[in-house]
Amino acid sequence: MNAMLRTSSPFVLAGLLFAAFPAQAAPTVGQPAPDFAVPDTAGKSVKLSDFRGKVVVLEWTNPGCPFVAKHYDSGNMQSLQKTWGAKDVVWLSISSTNPRSGDYQKPDQLAALWKKQGATPRALLMDDDGKVGRLYDARTTPHMYVIDPKGTLVYAGGIDDKRTTSQSDIKTAKNYVTAALTEVTAGKPVSTATATPYGCSIKYN
């Protein structure tokens, strides 16, 4: 069993690819990314607009999800965080899991798990009421967004094109986040600005 999944309650794989979509309309790629302020696992408020002038990645996450475990147990997500963090990209991981869900991790638990996994986001955010998730119409874990230095949303969708839980698929996948970050940091338009997200449905409040 995957290391991350051992920390969570059992779940059923069937149907996890399809989210219970929030009613909030999705933000539009090419338009300003909605601002927000949400506490990190230490209780410090983190505001998106504080990072204006930098490229920002938003990553919705839930360690109880096998699709999240695919990218963390393989080290893929941590590699992306480290690689792009070294290039001054701000990586924000966000948990919008309902505190009443069996998958919910308290802030100190989630922080400890991320440390054990070697994850290095700029901040790990606790969106317990789901307001930020709904603001972005985040549907799955993982669900990825890239924001350019002007605060414009330039990518929204899945991390890659292999909609499976198999770690072996990572090497042959087209990583949309890597492609978007490569282009936006080079001052180029993002060639694939949207892609279908895949993963577990977010357990909203």
Summary of the structure (lengths in Angstrom):
residues: 205
radius of gyration: 15.4
end to end distance: 27.6
largest distance: 44.0
contacts: 645
relative contact order: 0.24
helix: 26%
strand: 20%
